Amino acid sequence: MCSIAKRIKVERERKRWTQQELAEKAGIRQSFIGALESNNQKGSSWLPEIAHALGVDAYWLKTGRGRKNTDDPIEHFPDDLRAQVQWLIENADDEIRTMFAFMVQAMYLKKHSSNHLAENKKRAK
């Protein structure tokens, strides 16, 4: 993502929060969040509070570099794959994101059902 404005907006929308909800959680005014998201405010001493409210790393929120957060489910992906998945999450339309979520869920279920079957075979012996 290329700007603080975009990162704040994407993370806020990912949580399905309004600007007002984010402002309340960060202890600032909604108009300030609006100014940040519309690029009318370039930076802020409030970024750590906003990052904390969003559950992301303040350095990542400010620069777009480093780890977004420590509980990121794609954190352990190889860099190139993580970048592609992150781009998809942030830029794809709702229909593509939904299809992607179903694919990931199906892969997860397949992996775990295979493990479950293998465990049952071991027990049966």
C-alpha positions as CSV (number, residue, x, y, z in Angstrom):
1,M,0.0,0.0,0.0
2,C,1.4,3.4,-0.9
3,S,0.1,5.8,1.7
4,I,-0.8,6.2,5.3
5,A,-4.3,7.3,4.2
6,K,-4.8,4.0,2.3
7,R,-3.5,1.9,5.1
8,I,-5.7,3.5,7.7
9,K,-8.8,3.2,5.5
10,V,-8.2,-0.4,4.5
11,E,-7.6,-1.5,8.1
12,R,-10.6,0.4,9.4
13,E,-12.8,-1.1,6.7
14,R,-11.4,-4.5,7.4
15,K,-12.7,-4.2,10.9
16,R,-16.0,-2.8,9.5
17,W,-15.6,0.3,11.6
18,T,-16.8,3.8,10.8
19,Q,-14.4,6.7,11.0
20,Q,-16.3,7.7,14.2
21,E,-15.7,4.2,15.8
22,L,-12.0,4.4,15.0
23,A,-11.7,7.9,16.3
24,E,-13.4,6.9,19.6
25,K,-11.1,3.9,20.0
26,A,-8.0,6.1,19.3
27,G,-9.2,9.0,21.5
28,I,-9.3,11.5,18.7
29,R,-11.9,13.4,16.6
30,Q,-13.6,11.8,13.6
31,S,-12.8,14.8,11.5
32,F,-9.1,14.0,12.0
33,I,-9.5,10.4,10.8
34,G,-11.4,11.8,7.8
35,A,-8.5,14.2,7.1
36,L,-6.0,11.5,7.4
37,E,-7.9,9.1,5.1
38,S,-8.4,11.8,2.5
39,N,-4.7,12.8,2.5
40,N,-5.5,16.3,3.8
41,Q,-3.4,15.4,6.9
42,K,0.0,13.9,6.0
43,G,1.1,12.5,9.3
44,S,0.4,12.7,12.9
45,S,1.7,12.3,16.4
46,W,-1.5,10.3,16.9
47,L,-0.3,7.4,14.7
48,P,0.7,5.2,17.6
49,E,-2.8,5.5,19.1
50,I,-4.5,4.9,15.7
51,A,-2.2,1.9,15.1
52,H,-3.0,0.5,18.5
53,A,-6.7,0.9,17.9
54,L,-6.4,-0.9,14.6
55,G,-4.2,-3.6,16.0
56,V,-1.3,-2.9,13.6
57,D,2.3,-1.9,14.1
58,A,2.8,1.9,14.2
59,Y,5.9,1.7,12.0
60,W,4.1,-0.3,9.4
61,L,1.1,2.2,9.5
62,K,3.5,5.1,9.0
63,T,5.8,3.6,6.3
64,G,4.2,0.5,4.9
65,R,7.4,-1.4,5.7
66,G,8.1,-4.1,8.2
67,R,5.5,-6.4,9.7
68,K,1.9,-5.3,9.8
69,N,1.3,-7.1,13.0
70,T,2.5,-10.1,14.9
71,D,-0.7,-12.1,14.6
72,D,-0.9,-11.7,10.8
73,P,-2.1,-15.1,9.4
74,I,0.2,-14.7,6.3
75,E,3.2,-13.6,8.4
76,H,5.1,-16.9,7.7
77,F,4.5,-16.9,4.0
78,P,7.5,-16.4,1.8
79,D,7.9,-12.7,1.0
80,D,6.8,-12.9,-2.6
81,L,3.7,-14.9,-1.8
82,R,2.9,-12.7,1.2
83,A,3.1,-9.6,-1.0
84,Q,0.8,-11.1,-3.6
85,V,-1.8,-12.2,-1.0
86,Q,-1.6,-8.8,0.7
87,W,-2.2,-7.1,-2.7
88,L,-5.1,-9.3,-3.3
89,I,-6.6,-8.6,0.1
90,E,-6.2,-4.9,-0.3
91,N,-7.1,-4.3,-4.0
92,A,-9.4,-7.0,-5.2
93,D,-13.1,-6.3,-5.3
94,D,-15.5,-7.9,-2.9
95,E,-16.4,-10.8,-5.2
96,I,-12.7,-11.8,-5.7
97,R,-12.0,-11.4,-2.0
98,T,-15.0,-13.7,-1.2
99,M,-13.8,-16.3,-3.7
100,F,-10.3,-16.2,-2.3
101,A,-11.6,-16.6,1.3
102,F,-13.6,-19.7,0.2
103,M,-10.5,-21.2,-1.5
104,V,-8.4,-20.7,1.6
105,Q,-11.1,-22.1,3.8
106,A,-11.4,-25.2,1.5
107,M,-7.7,-25.7,1.6
108,Y,-7.7,-25.5,5.4
109,L,-10.6,-27.9,5.7
110,K,-8.9,-30.3,3.3
111,K,-5.7,-30.3,5.2
112,H,-7.3,-30.8,8.5
113,S,-9.7,-33.5,7.3
114,S,-6.7,-35.3,5.8
115,N,-4.9,-35.1,9.1
116,H,-8.0,-36.4,10.9
117,L,-8.3,-39.3,8.6
118,A,-4.6,-40.2,9.1
119,E,-5.0,-40.1,12.9
120,N,-8.1,-42.4,12.7
121,K,-6.2,-44.9,10.5
122,K,-3.4,-45.0,13.1
123,R,-5.8,-45.6,15.9
124,A,-7.6,-48.4,14.0
125,K,-4.3,-50.4,13.8
